[in-house]
């Protein structure tokens, strides 16, 4: 009589949250590469900022209304603002 094989544990068991974060980090890396390419194209930060915002609206075109895209962007900005504020010393801080 043969016994059913017991599967060996996976080397890298990741949770859905870890997998999702890993996906995000890959996309973030590509976005930073894109930023470098944009900086090589134009020295004007405002041009780059607007182009990136246009890309976000284009990402959602036809699937959700523009005001919803704006609300999503504002929500992400709130999250990122607190993250970057905690990491960055204020320019007017004499320390």
N, C-alpha and C positions, 0 to 999 in steps of 0.2 A: 504494500500500500504506500503510495507516494503522498507526501504532504505538500500543500500549496506553498509556493514560494512566498516568502515575506519580503516585500520590497525594502531595499536599503534606503536609509534616510538620504534625502537630497543634501548635497554639499552646501548649497546656499539657499536655505529656505527663507523666503522673504514674504512679508505680509503684503497685502494689497496696498497699504499705505506706503510701505518702503518701496514697492515697485512703482507706485505712482510718483513718489518723490524722485526716484531714479529717472523716470521719464521726463519729469520737469527739469532736472539738472541737465539732461542731454539737450533739451530745447533751449534752456538758458544759455548753455555754452554756444549753441548756434546763433542765438540772438546777439551775444557779445561779439561773435565773429562778424555778424552783419553790421553791428555798430562800428567796428573798426573799418569795414569797407565803406560805410557811409561817411565816416570822418575823412577818409582818403578822397572822397568825392567832393565834399563841401566842408569848408571850415566853419560855416555858420550853424551854430547849435540850433537855432530856431528852425532852420530848414530840416534838420535831422529830426527834431522833436515832432514837427508837423507830419513829416513823412511816416514816422512810426505810428502816430495816432491814426493817420489815414489807413495804414495797414491793418490796424485793429478793427476799424469800421468795415473794411473790405473783408476781413475774416468772417464777420457775422452778417454780411449783406445777404438779404433774402431769407434769413432764418429768424432774426429778432429785430424789433424796431430800433432805430438809432438812439432814442432816448433810453432804452434799456442798455444799449452798449455803453452809453455815457455813464449810467449808474454803475455798471460793472467796473468800468475804468476807475470811477471815483472810489469805489469800495477797495479795489486793489491798491490805489494810491494811499488810502488811509492806512492800510496794513503796512505797506512799504515805508511810508513816512515814519511810523513809529520804529520800525526796524533800523532804518538808516539814521534816524535822530539819536538812537541809543548808541550807535557805532561811531558817530561823527562828533568831534568837538566843535562847538559853535565858533564861528569866525570871530565873534566879538568877545569870546572868553579869553581873558588875559593869562590863564594858566599855561 
